[in-house]
């Protein structure tokens, strides 16, 4: 059976003044796939995620998410996705539970269902004991876990995870890894950006490496490692993007 594309990107371009953040990007992400989007700082990862989530508009090209054009049908796209962004949407004076329930309400869940699903996601993230504390008092790692609970509360079919384990201790990172694996088992499509290359190697079915807004490699981690005769995916990443790192522009 031929794989079904959940996200289709064609010639996607984004310019900011004299900077080209995305340069004619082409990519297909399959339904149920955990896909890693990797690249140095400024490579275009977050710009790509923002466009796919309907948070920004492309300069050119097209992106289809769950069968809907992100430019023409942004509201419909947002109804089908969950987003854990680098820039947290947490309201600091609300409790953890209130933050998750607020996001549930924004997705038109009834009060009873919102409470039930919020409690389930907070438990999944290990935040039950702290759910009635103000979120502004949370550690950075706890805030990241709370953001992930907010992203998942409406049971999205597609989940965007932009640096979901940043500022986390190793134990919390591994707990999030397990959540990503469960999302895979549930048949959800996940798009993951991370600077922890071993994280992408462990979790992702395929990865795409972008630099200067262009896709320079895409494939299964094991296939890329073999193709470039390297010991692991991090070595592949450094090999392909090493010029920017050596020049100090990454």
LOTIZA-811376 format. One record per residue (C-alpha): residue number from 1; residue in three letters; y negated, x negated, z. Coordinates in Angstrom, 3 decimals. Layout:
BEGIN
<num NUM | residu ala | yy Y | xx X | zz Z>
...
This chain:
BEGIN
<num 1 | residu unk | yy 0.000 | xx 0.000 | zz 0.000>
<num 2 | residu unk | yy -3.426 | xx -1.338 | zz -0.959>
<num 3 | residu unk | yy -5.732 | xx -2.053 | zz 1.977>
<num 4 | residu unk | yy -8.621 | xx 0.365 | zz 2.409>
<num 5 | residu unk | yy -12.108 | xx -1.113 | zz 2.680>
<num 6 | residu unk | yy -14.057 | xx 0.079 | zz 5.713>
<num 7 | residu unk | yy -17.132 | xx -2.002 | zz 4.855>
<num 8 | residu unk | yy -18.180 | xx -3.020 | zz 1.353>
<num 9 | residu unk | yy -21.081 | xx -5.421 | zz 0.808>
<num 10 | residu unk | yy -22.375 | xx -6.094 | zz -2.697>
<num 11 | residu unk | yy -25.119 | xx -8.617 | zz -3.565>
<num 12 | residu unk | yy -26.727 | xx -7.989 | zz -0.169>
<num 13 | residu unk | yy -30.078 | xx -9.776 | zz 0.041>
<num 14 | residu unk | yy -32.735 | xx -9.968 | zz 2.721>
<num 15 | residu unk | yy -36.001 | xx -11.884 | zz 2.477>
<num 16 | residu unk | yy -38.558 | xx -12.476 | zz 5.217>
<num 17 | residu unk | yy -41.754 | xx -13.769 | zz 3.599>
<num 18 | residu unk | yy -40.627 | xx -17.090 | zz 2.045>
<num 19 | residu unk | yy -37.262 | xx -17.194 | zz 3.878>
<num 20 | residu unk | yy -34.056 | xx -15.850 | zz 2.313>
<num 21 | residu unk | yy -31.901 | xx -14.737 | zz 5.250>
<num 22 | residu unk | yy -29.139 | xx -13.246 | zz 3.072>
<num 23 | residu unk | yy -28.580 | xx -14.468 | zz -0.460>
<num 24 | residu unk | yy -26.515 | xx -12.070 | zz -2.625>
<num 25 | residu unk | yy -23.725 | xx -11.641 | zz -0.048>
<num 26 | residu unk | yy -20.462 | xx -10.069 | zz -1.270>
<num 27 | residu unk | yy -17.747 | xx -9.091 | zz 1.201>
<num 28 | residu unk | yy -15.056 | xx -6.473 | zz 1.877>
<num 29 | residu unk | yy -13.805 | xx -5.735 | zz 5.399>
<num 30 | residu unk | yy -10.597 | xx -3.715 | zz 5.643>
<num 31 | residu unk | yy -9.976 | xx -0.667 | zz 7.809>
<num 32 | residu unk | yy -8.450 | xx -1.699 | zz 11.151>
<num 33 | residu unk | yy -9.319 | xx -5.363 | zz 10.638>
<num 34 | residu unk | yy -10.839 | xx -7.668 | zz 13.227>
<num 35 | residu unk | yy -13.243 | xx -9.739 | zz 11.150>
<num 36 | residu unk | yy -15.165 | xx -12.767 | zz 12.396>
<num 37 | residu unk | yy -18.574 | xx -13.595 | zz 10.943>
<num 38 | residu unk | yy -19.328 | xx -17.236 | zz 11.703>
<num 39 | residu unk | yy -22.227 | xx -19.533 | zz 10.939>
<num 40 | residu unk | yy -24.837 | xx -21.865 | zz 12.458>
<num 41 | residu unk | yy -27.958 | xx -20.448 | zz 14.074>
<num 42 | residu unk | yy -30.172 | xx -18.965 | zz 11.388>
<num 43 | residu unk | yy -27.337 | xx -18.631 | zz 8.880>
<num 44 | residu unk | yy -27.844 | xx -14.866 | zz 8.511>
<num 45 | residu unk | yy -25.175 | xx -13.404 | zz 10.800>
<num 46 | residu unk | yy -27.406 | xx -11.198 | zz 12.931>
<num 47 | residu unk | yy -29.455 | xx -10.131 | zz 9.903>
<num 48 | residu unk | yy -26.246 | xx -8.976 | zz 8.234>
<num 49 | residu unk | yy -25.118 | xx -7.081 | zz 11.341>
<num 50 | residu unk | yy -28.533 | xx -5.424 | zz 11.711>
<num 51 | residu unk | yy -28.411 | xx -4.162 | zz 8.125>
<num 52 | residu unk | yy -24.846 | xx -2.866 | zz 8.471>
<num 53 | residu unk | yy -25.860 | xx -0.992 | zz 11.636>
<num 54 | residu unk | yy -28.905 | xx 0.572 | zz 9.996>
<num 55 | residu unk | yy -31.301 | xx -1.404 | zz 12.189>
<num 56 | residu unk | yy -32.886 | xx -3.171 | zz 9.208>
<num 57 | residu unk | yy -33.186 | xx -2.541 | zz 5.475>
<num 58 | residu unk | yy -32.018 | xx -4.963 | zz 2.803>
<num 59 | residu unk | yy -34.341 | xx -6.352 | zz 0.163>
<num 60 | residu unk | yy -31.636 | xx -5.880 | zz -2.448>
<num 61 | residu unk | yy -27.972 | xx -5.062 | zz -2.932>
<num 62 | residu unk | yy -25.909 | xx -2.446 | zz -1.122>
<num 63 | residu unk | yy -23.757 | xx -1.996 | zz 1.970>
<num 64 | residu unk | yy -21.273 | xx 0.838 | zz 2.423>
<num 65 | residu unk | yy -19.988 | xx 1.492 | zz 5.957>
<num 66 | residu unk | yy -17.227 | xx 4.074 | zz 6.517>
<num 67 | residu unk | yy -17.948 | xx 5.446 | zz 3.058>
<num 68 | residu unk | yy -21.696 | xx 5.829 | zz 3.585>
<num 69 | residu unk | yy -24.617 | xx 3.853 | zz 2.194>
<num 70 | residu unk | yy -26.495 | xx 2.278 | zz 5.111>
<num 71 | residu unk | yy -29.842 | xx 2.664 | zz 3.350>
<num 72 | residu unk | yy -29.421 | xx 6.249 | zz 2.163>
<num 73 | residu unk | yy -27.385 | xx 7.616 | zz 5.103>
<num 74 | residu unk | yy -28.314 | xx 5.554 | zz 8.180>
<num 75 | residu unk | yy -27.887 | xx 8.423 | zz 10.657>
<num 76 | residu unk | yy -24.375 | xx 9.195 | zz 9.428>
<num 77 | residu unk | yy -23.460 | xx 5.517 | zz 9.666>
<num 78 | residu unk | yy -24.783 | xx 5.290 | zz 13.238>
<num 79 | residu unk | yy -22.624 | xx 8.255 | zz 14.229>
<num 80 | residu unk | yy -19.509 | xx 6.287 | zz 13.301>
<num 81 | residu unk | yy -20.242 | xx 2.890 | zz 14.808>
<num 82 | residu unk | yy -20.593 | xx 1.223 | zz 18.182>
<num 83 | residu unk | yy -22.878 | xx -1.780 | zz 18.572>
<num 84 | residu unk | yy -22.977 | xx -4.523 | zz 21.186>
<num 85 | residu unk | yy -26.032 | xx -6.541 | zz 20.171>
<num 86 | residu unk | yy -27.491 | xx -9.810 | zz 21.452>
<num 87 | residu unk | yy -30.653 | xx -7.928 | zz 22.430>
<num 88 | residu unk | yy -29.358 | xx -5.656 | zz 25.173>
<num 89 | residu unk | yy -30.197 | xx -1.938 | zz 25.156>
<num 90 | residu unk | yy -29.616 | xx -1.717 | zz 28.924>
<num 91 | residu unk | yy -32.238 | xx 0.172 | zz 30.926>
<num 92 | residu unk | yy -32.637 | xx -2.073 | zz 34.011>
<num 93 | residu unk | yy -33.770 | xx 0.590 | zz 36.495>
<num 94 | residu unk | yy -30.746 | xx 2.801 | zz 35.732>
<num 95 | residu unk | yy -27.336 | xx 2.173 | zz 37.257>
<num 96 | residu unk | yy -24.461 | xx 0.908 | zz 35.155>
<num 97 | residu unk | yy -22.923 | xx 4.363 | zz 35.091>
<num 98 | residu unk | yy -26.232 | xx 6.004 | zz 34.128>
<num 99 | residu unk | yy -26.666 | xx 3.562 | zz 31.241>
<num 100 | residu unk | yy -23.247 | xx 4.359 | zz 29.782>
<num 101 | residu unk | yy -23.675 | xx 8.107 | zz 30.310>
<num 102 | residu unk | yy -27.072 | xx 7.920 | zz 28.595>
<num 103 | residu unk | yy -25.477 | xx 6.393 | zz 25.505>
<num 104 | residu unk | yy -22.770 | xx 9.051 | zz 25.595>
<num 105 | residu unk | yy -25.468 | xx 11.750 | zz 25.675>
<num 106 | residu unk | yy -27.226 | xx 10.132 | zz 22.705>
<num 107 | residu unk | yy -23.972 | xx 10.647 | zz 20.789>
<num 108 | residu unk | yy -24.082 | xx 14.359 | zz 21.732>
<num 109 | residu unk | yy -21.199 | xx 14.233 | zz 24.208>
<num 110 | residu unk | yy -21.260 | xx 16.995 | zz 26.832>
<num 111 | residu unk | yy -22.005 | xx 16.087 | zz 30.427>
<num 112 | residu unk | yy -18.402 | xx 16.341 | zz 31.661>
<num 113 | residu unk | yy -16.989 | xx 14.370 | zz 28.711>
<num 114 | residu unk | yy -19.757 | xx 11.785 | zz 29.031>
<num 115 | residu unk | yy -18.909 | xx 11.213 | zz 32.693>
<num 116 | residu unk | yy -15.199 | xx 10.909 | zz 31.973>
<num 117 | residu unk | yy -15.611 | xx 8.495 | zz 29.085>
<num 118 | residu unk | yy -18.237 | xx 6.448 | zz 30.913>
<num 119 | residu unk | yy -15.937 | xx 6.052 | zz 33.898>
<num 120 | residu unk | yy -13.059 | xx 5.007 | zz 31.641>
<num 121 | residu unk | yy -15.118 | xx 2.361 | zz 29.834>
<num 122 | residu unk | yy -16.587 | xx 0.990 | zz 33.074>
<num 123 | residu unk | yy -13.066 | xx 0.651 | zz 34.448>
<num 124 | residu unk | yy -11.947 | xx -1.074 | zz 31.248>
<num 125 | residu unk | yy -14.783 | xx -3.587 | zz 31.680>
<num 126 | residu unk | yy -14.064 | xx -4.197 | zz 35.370>
<num 127 | residu unk | yy -17.357 | xx -2.643 | zz 36.481>
<num 128 | residu unk | yy -16.137 | xx 0.306 | zz 38.555>
<num 129 | residu unk | yy -17.130 | xx -1.263 | zz 41.886>
<num 130 | residu unk | yy -20.638 | xx -2.025 | zz 40.587>
<num 131 | residu unk | yy -21.265 | xx 1.059 | zz 38.457>
<num 132 | residu unk | yy -23.733 | xx 2.604 | zz 40.935>
<num 133 | residu unk | yy -25.854 | xx -0.543 | zz 41.206>
<num 134 | residu unk | yy -29.004 | xx -0.876 | zz 39.147>
<num 135 | residu unk | yy -28.138 | xx -2.686 | zz 35.940>
<num 136 | residu unk | yy -31.154 | xx -4.969 | zz 36.306>
<num 137 | residu unk | yy -29.365 | xx -6.566 | zz 39.274>
<num 138 | residu unk | yy -26.275 | xx -7.410 | zz 37.215>
<num 139 | residu unk | yy -25.412 | xx -10.974 | zz 36.263>
<num 140 | residu unk | yy -25.717 | xx -11.871 | zz 32.585>
<num 141 | residu unk | yy -21.954 | xx -11.663 | zz 32.162>
<num 142 | residu unk | yy -21.870 | xx -8.215 | zz 33.756>
<num 143 | residu unk | yy -24.688 | xx -7.064 | zz 31.482>
<num 144 | residu unk | yy -22.667 | xx -8.158 | zz 28.457>
<num 145 | residu unk | yy -19.663 | xx -6.175 | zz 29.706>
<num 146 | residu unk | yy -21.911 | xx -3.173 | zz 30.352>
<num 147 | residu unk | yy -23.288 | xx -3.433 | zz 26.803>
<num 148 | residu unk | yy -19.730 | xx -3.386 | zz 25.489>
<num 149 | residu unk | yy -18.907 | xx -0.288 | zz 27.565>
<num 150 | residu unk | yy -21.988 | xx 1.405 | zz 26.096>
<num 151 | residu unk | yy -20.881 | xx 0.459 | zz 22.572>
<num 152 | residu unk | yy -17.417 | xx 1.979 | zz 23.055>
<num 153 | residu unk | yy -18.193 | xx 5.140 | zz 25.027>
<num 154 | residu unk | yy -18.354 | xx 7.434 | zz 21.965>
<num 155 | residu unk | yy -15.007 | xx 6.200 | zz 20.552>
<num 156 | residu unk | yy -16.437 | xx 4.642 | zz 17.363>
<num 157 | residu unk | yy -14.126 | xx 3.802 | zz 14.484>
<num 158 | residu unk | yy -16.156 | xx 0.641 | zz 13.726>
<num 159 | residu unk | yy -17.405 | xx -1.737 | zz 16.420>
<num 160 | residu unk | yy -19.987 | xx -4.497 | zz 15.910>
<num 161 | residu unk | yy -19.745 | xx -7.245 | zz 18.524>
<num 162 | residu unk | yy -22.640 | xx -9.708 | zz 18.251>
<num 163 | residu unk | yy -21.875 | xx -12.604 | zz 20.627>
<num 164 | residu unk | yy -20.029 | xx -10.312 | zz 23.089>
<num 165 | residu unk | yy -18.906 | xx -13.126 | zz 25.421>
<num 166 | residu unk | yy -22.166 | xx -15.090 | zz 25.597>
<num 167 | residu unk | yy -23.017 | xx -16.183 | zz 29.178>
<num 168 | residu unk | yy -19.583 | xx -15.131 | zz 30.466>
<num 169 | residu unk | yy -17.312 | xx -17.120 | zz 32.743>
<num 170 | residu unk | yy -13.852 | xx -17.968 | zz 31.310>
<num 171 | residu unk | yy -12.111 | xx -15.147 | zz 33.194>
<num 172 | residu unk | yy -14.543 | xx -12.517 | zz 31.919>
<num 173 | residu unk | yy -14.281 | xx -13.914 | zz 28.381>
<num 174 | residu unk | yy -10.518 | xx -13.506 | zz 28.432>
<num 175 | residu unk | yy -10.899 | xx -9.927 | zz 29.688>
<num 176 | residu unk | yy -13.137 | xx -9.157 | zz 26.702>
<num 177 | residu unk | yy -10.597 | xx -10.815 | zz 24.406>
<num 178 | residu unk | yy -8.025 | xx -8.328 | zz 25.670>
<num 179 | residu unk | yy -10.415 | xx -5.439 | zz 24.967>
<num 180 | residu unk | yy -10.824 | xx -6.657 | zz 21.367>
<num 181 | residu unk | yy -7.039 | xx -6.826 | zz 21.002>
<num 182 | residu unk | yy -6.732 | xx -3.254 | zz 22.308>
<num 183 | residu unk | yy -9.332 | xx -2.103 | zz 19.770>
<num 184 | residu unk | yy -7.118 | xx -3.616 | zz 17.083>
<num 185 | residu unk | yy -4.061 | xx -1.764 | zz 18.394>
<num 186 | residu unk | yy -6.077 | xx 1.465 | zz 18.386>
<num 187 | residu unk | yy -6.785 | xx 1.015 | zz 14.672>
<num 188 | residu unk | yy -10.500 | xx 0.357 | zz 15.013>
<num 189 | residu unk | yy -12.392 | xx -2.033 | zz 12.763>
<num 190 | residu unk | yy -14.220 | xx -4.787 | zz 14.649>
<num 191 | residu unk | yy -16.830 | xx -7.211 | zz 13.308>
<num 192 | residu unk | yy -17.295 | xx -10.153 | zz 15.648>
<num 193 | residu unk | yy -19.928 | xx -12.872 | zz 15.637>
<num 194 | residu unk | yy -19.460 | xx -15.775 | zz 18.019>
<num 195 | residu unk | yy -20.302 | xx -19.432 | zz 18.526>
<num 196 | residu unk | yy -16.952 | xx -19.904 | zz 20.268>
<num 197 | residu unk | yy -14.907 | xx -20.782 | zz 17.198>
<num 198 | residu unk | yy -11.628 | xx -20.797 | zz 19.143>
<num 199 | residu unk | yy -12.424 | xx -17.166 | zz 20.023>
<num 200 | residu unk | yy -12.532 | xx -16.218 | zz 16.350>
<num 201 | residu unk | yy -9.341 | xx -18.159 | zz 15.672>
<num 202 | residu unk | yy -7.537 | xx -16.329 | zz 18.480>
<num 203 | residu unk | yy -8.770 | xx -12.811 | zz 17.740>
<num 204 | residu unk | yy -9.645 | xx -12.387 | zz 14.065>
<num 205 | residu unk | yy -7.417 | xx -11.368 | zz 11.169>
<num 206 | residu unk | yy -9.921 | xx -13.009 | zz 8.824>
<num 207 | residu unk | yy -13.187 | xx -14.881 | zz 9.163>
<num 208 | residu unk | yy -16.141 | xx -15.394 | zz 6.878>
<num 209 | residu unk | yy -18.329 | xx -18.473 | zz 7.263>
<num 210 | residu unk | yy -21.915 | xx -18.128 | zz 6.090>
<num 211 | residu unk | yy -24.643 | xx -20.736 | zz 5.768>
<num 212 | residu unk | yy -28.152 | xx -20.359 | zz 4.333>
<num 213 | residu unk | yy -27.336 | xx -16.654 | zz 3.889>
<num 214 | residu unk | yy -24.394 | xx -17.346 | zz 1.570>
<num 215 | residu unk | yy -20.695 | xx -16.782 | zz 2.154>
<num 216 | residu unk | yy -19.144 | xx -20.242 | zz 1.807>
<num 217 | residu unk | yy -15.596 | xx -19.455 | zz 2.941>
<num 218 | residu unk | yy -13.491 | xx -16.403 | zz 3.768>
<num 219 | residu unk | yy -9.847 | xx -16.007 | zz 4.712>
<num 220 | residu unk | yy -7.294 | xx -15.949 | zz 7.480>
<num 221 | residu unk | yy -7.882 | xx -18.677 | zz 10.080>
<num 222 | residu unk | yy -4.500 | xx -20.275 | zz 9.420>
<num 223 | residu unk | yy -5.067 | xx -20.286 | zz 5.663>
<num 224 | residu unk | yy -8.509 | xx -21.908 | zz 6.011>
<num 225 | residu unk | yy -7.101 | xx -24.541 | zz 8.362>
<num 226 | residu unk | yy -4.352 | xx -25.377 | zz 5.871>
<num 227 | residu unk | yy -6.682 | xx -25.279 | zz 2.853>
<num 228 | residu unk | yy -9.060 | xx -27.839 | zz 4.375>
<num 229 | residu unk | yy -6.315 | xx -29.891 | zz 6.088>
<num 230 | residu unk | yy -7.889 | xx -29.574 | zz 9.535>
<num 231 | residu unk | yy -6.392 | xx -29.192 | zz 12.993>
<num 232 | residu unk | yy -8.127 | xx -25.953 | zz 13.930>
<num 233 | residu unk | yy -10.791 | xx -23.501 | zz 12.784>
<num 234 | residu unk | yy -13.582 | xx -25.308 | zz 14.634>
<num 235 | residu unk | yy -12.907 | xx -28.428 | zz 12.575>
<num 236 | residu unk | yy -13.061 | xx -26.324 | zz 9.407>
<num 237 | residu unk | yy -16.359 | xx -24.824 | zz 10.542>
<num 238 | residu unk | yy -17.907 | xx -28.228 | zz 11.283>
<num 239 | residu unk | yy -16.620 | xx -29.606 | zz 7.986>
<num 240 | residu unk | yy -18.207 | xx -26.779 | zz 5.977>
<num 241 | residu unk | yy -21.486 | xx -26.507 | zz 7.884>
<num 242 | residu unk | yy -21.740 | xx -30.093 | zz 9.122>
<num 243 | residu unk | yy -24.725 | xx -31.061 | zz 7.035>
<num 244 | residu unk | yy -27.004 | xx -28.724 | zz 8.952>
<num 245 | residu unk | yy -25.572 | xx -29.886 | zz 12.260>
<num 246 | residu unk | yy -26.055 | xx -33.579 | zz 11.390>
<num 247 | residu unk | yy -29.611 | xx -32.912 | zz 10.252>
<num 248 | residu unk | yy -30.373 | xx -31.019 | zz 13.446>
<num 249 | residu unk | yy -31.389 | xx -27.834 | zz 11.638>
<num 250 | residu unk | yy -28.542 | xx -25.595 | zz 12.847>
